Amino acid sequence: VALQLLEKLPGVLGRMAACDASGVRKTLVQAILATDMSVHGDLLALINARLANQEGFEPDSADDRRLLVAFLLHCADLCNPLKPHAVSRRVAADLGREFAAQAALEQAAGLPVSVMLSPTEVTRATNEVGFITAVVSPLYKTLAELAPPLSVCLQLIEANRRTWEAVIANAQRSEE
């Protein structure tokens, strides 16, 4: 869809040399595919291996540029825990509703349910803490290693995790 939209803009891709337009297409496709959580582990491992081996990234390499664009879009796609908690909480609730609708469609089609459901605030908070711990923090630690000024992201993530943990603790106290 993104490519179709770009092609409808007068002259955007048409003004480029064929090899440049092809490169834009490749970059866009690779970046969008990198937002699929099924490639999260491989993408993170690849970036971490490049950093660990101190190979670095070649600015003149189209493949390296595409890899970095894909990694950055994946980071942006998982940025909810960097937002102020009130915003992050609303987005998590919206995602919960989206996942519930997807689960209902999958069940109606006789397919296995492929998403986590968070019917209560405590379950949502528990899921968010787990997601932040297992997925978002490691991702942004790698981003901070790649671009040290972005280490501020880790502080935002940690603040959000602590707030979600407080939601869990308050619910547990209420139950006692």
N, C-alpha and C positions, 0 to 999 in steps of 0.2 A: 504494500500500500504506500509506503514511504517513497519507493521508487516511482510509482505511478503518479504520486503528487508532484515529485520533482520534475518528472517529464512533462507535466501539464503547465509548469511555470515557464513562461516564455523565455526560451534561450538559455536556461540555467545549464543543462547538460549539453545542449546543442552548441554552445559557444566554446566548449572545451574540446581539446584534441581527443580523438577516440580513446587513446590510452589513458588520458586523465579521467574521462567519463567512466571508463571501465574500472579504474582505481577507486573512484568515488562509490561506484556500485558495490565493488568488493568490500570496501571499508564499511559501508552501510549494512550490508548483509551480515558480515562477521560481527559487527557491533550489536546488531539486533539479536542475532542468535546467542550472543554471550549473555543476554538477559535471562535465558532459560536456566532455571536452577539445576537442571540435569548436567550442565557443564561447569557449574560453580567450582567443584573440587578440582577438576582438571585445569581450569583457567588459573585458579589461585596457585596450584602446584607449579604450573609453568612459570608464572611471574616470580614466585618464590625461588625456584631453581635458578632462574636468570640472575636474581639478586644474590643468591648464595654463592654462585660460581663467579660472581663479579664479572660476568660477561658484559653486563650492561646492555644498553639498547643503542643501536646504530641510528642516528638521526637520518641518514641517507637511505635506510632500508624501509621500503614500503611495507614489508611484512612486519617489521617491528612497530612501525607507526600504526598499522591496523591492529596489532595485538594490544598496544597501549590504549587506543581508542576504545576497543572492545572492553578492556579492563575498566577504564574510566566510566563507560556507560553502565557496566554492571554495578560499579560502586554507586553511581547515581540512582540506579534502579532500587538499590537497597538502602537508601538514605533516610528512611523514616525515623530510625532511632537517633538521628542527629538533630531532629526538629525539636522545638520546645515541647514539653510533655503534653500540654493540652492539644497541640496539633497532632502529635504522634498518636495520642489516644484516639482522636477522631479518625485518623487514617486507619489505625488498627481495627476500629469498629467497622469502618467501611469495608475493609478487606474481609472481615469476618462475615459481613452480609454477602459480599461477592462470593466467598468460598461456600457459604451455605446454599446460595443459588446454584453454583456449579455442582455441588454435591447432589442437590435435588434433581438436576438435569441428568447427572450420571446415573443416579438410582432409577429414574424413570426410563432410561435407555437400557437398564439391566447391566450397566458397567460397574466395576468396582469404584468406590469413592476414592478420589486421588488427592483430596485436600484435607488439611487439618481443620476441624471445626472448633470454634471457641464460643460456646453458648453462654458462658457466664464471664463476668469481669475477672474473677480469680483465674479461671482457665485461660482467658485471654492474656492476663498478666503473666501467668506461668509460661505460656507459649512464647510470649515476647521475650521474657528473660532467657529462655532456652535458645531462641533464635538469635538474640543479641550475642549470647555467650559462644554459641557454636558456629555461627555464620558471619554476623556483621563485625564483631570485634576482630577476628582474625583477618577478615578482608581489609578493614581499615588500618590494621597494624601494618599490613603489607603496603597499603597506599602511603602511610606515613614514612615507611622505609624508603619508598620510591621518591617521595616528595616530602621531606621533613617539615616544611611549614604547615603541612596538612595534619600534623599530629594533634592539632587542636580538635580535630574530629573525634579523637579517642576520648577526650574529656567530655564532649557532648554525649557520646554514646554511654559512657560510664554514668553520667548524671541521669540519663534516661533509664538505665538498668536499675539504678538505686531507687528511682521513683516507682518503677514497676514492682520491685521487691517490697517497697513500703505498702503498695496496694495489697500484696499477698499477706504481709504481716498484719495489716489492719483487719483484713478479713478473718484471719486466724484468731486474732484477739476478740473479734466480734462473736465468733462461734463459741468461745470459752465461757 
